[in-house]
Amino acid sequence: MKVVIIGIQGAGKSTQGNLLSEKLKCSYLSTGHIFRELAKEKTQMGRYIKETITAGLLVPDKKTLVIVTEYLQRPEYDKGFIIDGFPRTCDQAKAFAHEVDKVIYLKVSDKEALWRLSYRNGEVREDETLLALRKRIELFHEVTEPVLEYYREKGILVEINGEGSVEEVNKEILEKLGI
C-alpha cells in the first residue's frame, strides 16, 4: 500500500506514520527527517537546505521531487510506503510519479500544533524556533491545504481528527483504511 500522511507540523505525522508502517509492514519515509539529515552535511546542498528549513521555508518543488524520487527507488520501498511531509504543494502532488492509494489528513488546530511542539520531550530542533514554526504553519494553510482538495477530488483523501490520543487517532486511521 502507498500512503501519504499530511498535516500541520505537530499533527503527529511521524508518530502515526511509524505505527502504520509497522502495521502494514512497509517502509516509512519522512521528508522532514531527510531534510534535517541533509542539512547536517557540509555540502552546498546541505547548507542550502539548512538555511531554508531554519527560516521555516519550504525546500523548492524541483529539489524536493528529486530527493523523494531518489529515496523511493531504494529496494525497501518496493512493497509500498508511508510518506509524510510530501507532497506539500499542488505542483509536487501532480508531478509525483508514484500512484498513491490513500492520503491521510491529520486535522489539528494551529493552537494544538503549537502546544504540542512546545512540549516535545525537551527535544528542541534548530528548525523549530517560534518564528520558523509560525511561518511553517502559515505556509501549510497557504500552500499545502490546496493539496488536500486535489486528493479529495481524486477520491483518496481520508480525514482524521488528529487531536485525540495517539491510540484514538491510530484506531480511526486503521478503521478508515479498512485494516
C-alpha positions in Angstrom: 0.0 0.0 0.0 1.2 3.5 -0.8 0.0 6.1 1.8 0.7 9.8 2.2 0.2 11.5 5.6 -0.5 15.2 5.5 -0.9 17.5 8.5 0.4 20.7 10.0 3.7 20.5 11.9 2.9 18.8 15.2 -0.1 16.9 14.0 1.5 13.6 14.8 2.5 12.5 11.2 5.7 10.7 12.2 4.1 9.0 15.2 1.2 7.7 13.1 3.5 7.1 10.1 5.7 4.8 12.2 2.7 2.9 13.7 1.1 2.5 10.2 4.4 1.3 8.8 4.6 -1.4 11.4 1.0 -2.5 10.9 1.3 -2.6 7.0 4.8 -4.0 7.0 6.1 -1.3 4.6 8.8 1.3 4.9 8.2 4.8 6.4 9.7 7.9 4.8 9.7 11.4 6.4 10.9 14.3 4.2 11.4 16.3 7.3 13.9 13.7 8.6 15.6 13.5 5.2 16.0 17.3 5.0 17.3 17.5 8.6 19.9 14.8 7.8 20.9 16.6 4.5 21.2 19.9 6.4 24.0 18.3 8.6 26.1 17.7 5.5 29.0 20.1 4.9 28.0 20.5 1.2 26.4 23.3 -0.8 23.1 21.4 -0.9 23.4 20.8 2.9 23.9 24.4 3.7 21.1 25.5 1.3 18.6 23.1 2.9 19.7 24.1 6.4 19.2 27.8 5.7 15.8 27.1 4.0 14.3 24.9 6.8 15.8 27.1 9.6 14.0 30.1 8.1 10.7 28.0 8.2 10.5 27.9 4.4 9.8 25.0 2.1 12.5 23.4 0.0 11.6 24.2 -3.6 9.4 21.7 -5.5 12.0 20.5 -8.0 14.6 19.8 -5.4 12.1 18.0 -3.2 10.8 15.9 -6.1 14.3 14.8 -7.0 15.2 13.9 -3.4 12.0 12.0 -2.7 12.1 10.2 -6.0 15.7 9.1 -5.4 14.7 7.7 -1.9 11.7 5.8 -3.2 13.9 4.0 -5.7 15.5 2.1 -2.9 14.5 -1.6 -2.5 12.9 -1.1 0.9 10.1 0.9 -0.8 9.3 -1.7 -3.4 6.4 -3.2 -1.4 4.8 0.2 -0.7 5.5 3.1 1.6 4.1 5.5 4.2 5.4 9.0 3.4 4.9 12.2 5.4 5.8 15.8 4.7 5.3 15.3 1.0 3.7 16.5 -1.2 3.4 19.9 0.3 2.4 21.8 -2.9 -0.1 21.0 -5.7 2.8 21.0 -8.2 4.5 18.3 -6.1 1.3 16.3 -5.9 0.7 16.5 -9.7 4.4 15.7 -10.6 4.7 12.8 -8.1 5.1 9.7 -10.3 4.0 7.1 -7.8 0.4 6.3 -7.7 -0.9 6.8 -4.1 -3.6 4.5 -2.6 -4.7 6.8 0.2 -3.9 10.2 1.6 -4.4 10.7 5.4 -5.0 14.2 6.6 -4.4 14.6 10.3 -6.5 17.6 11.2 -5.1 19.6 14.1 -5.7 23.2 15.0 -2.9 25.7 14.9 -3.2 26.2 18.7 -2.9 22.4 19.4 0.0 22.1 17.0 2.0 24.9 18.7 1.2 23.5 22.1 2.4 20.0 21.1 5.6 21.4 19.5 6.3 23.5 22.6 6.2 20.4 24.9 8.0 17.8 22.8 10.1 15.8 25.4 12.6 18.6 25.8 13.8 18.0 22.2 14.4 21.3 20.6 15.4 21.4 16.9 17.1 24.3 15.1 14.2 24.5 12.6 11.6 24.8 15.4 12.0 28.4 16.6 8.7 30.1 17.3 9.2 32.3 14.2 10.0 29.3 12.0 7.0 27.3 13.4 4.6 30.2 12.7 6.0 30.6 9.2 5.6 26.9 8.6 2.0 26.9 9.9 1.2 29.9 7.7 2.8 28.1 4.7 0.7 24.9 5.5 -2.5 26.9 5.2 -1.4 28.8 2.1 0.4 26.1 0.1 -0.5 22.7 1.5 -4.2 23.0 2.1 -4.9 23.1 -1.6 -3.2 19.7 -1.9 -5.9 18.3 0.3 -8.5 19.4 -2.2 -6.5 17.9 -5.1 -6.6 14.5 -3.3 -10.2 15.0 -2.2 -11.2 15.4 -5.9 -9.3 12.1 -6.7 -11.4 10.4 -4.0 -8.5 9.1 -2.0 -8.4 11.7 0.9 -9.2 10.3 4.4 -9.7 13.0 7.1 -8.8 12.1 10.6 -9.3 14.1 13.8 -5.7 14.3 14.9 -6.4 15.9 18.3 -7.2 12.6 20.1 -4.7 10.4 21.9 -2.1 8.5 19.8 -4.2 5.3 20.3 -7.5 7.0 19.3 -6.0 8.6 16.2 -4.4 5.3 15.2 -7.6 3.4 15.7 -9.5 5.9 13.5 -6.9 5.6 10.7 -7.0 1.8 10.7 -10.8 1.9 10.7 -11.0 4.3 7.8 -8.4 2.4 5.8 -10.4 -0.8 6.5 -7.5 -2.5 8.3 
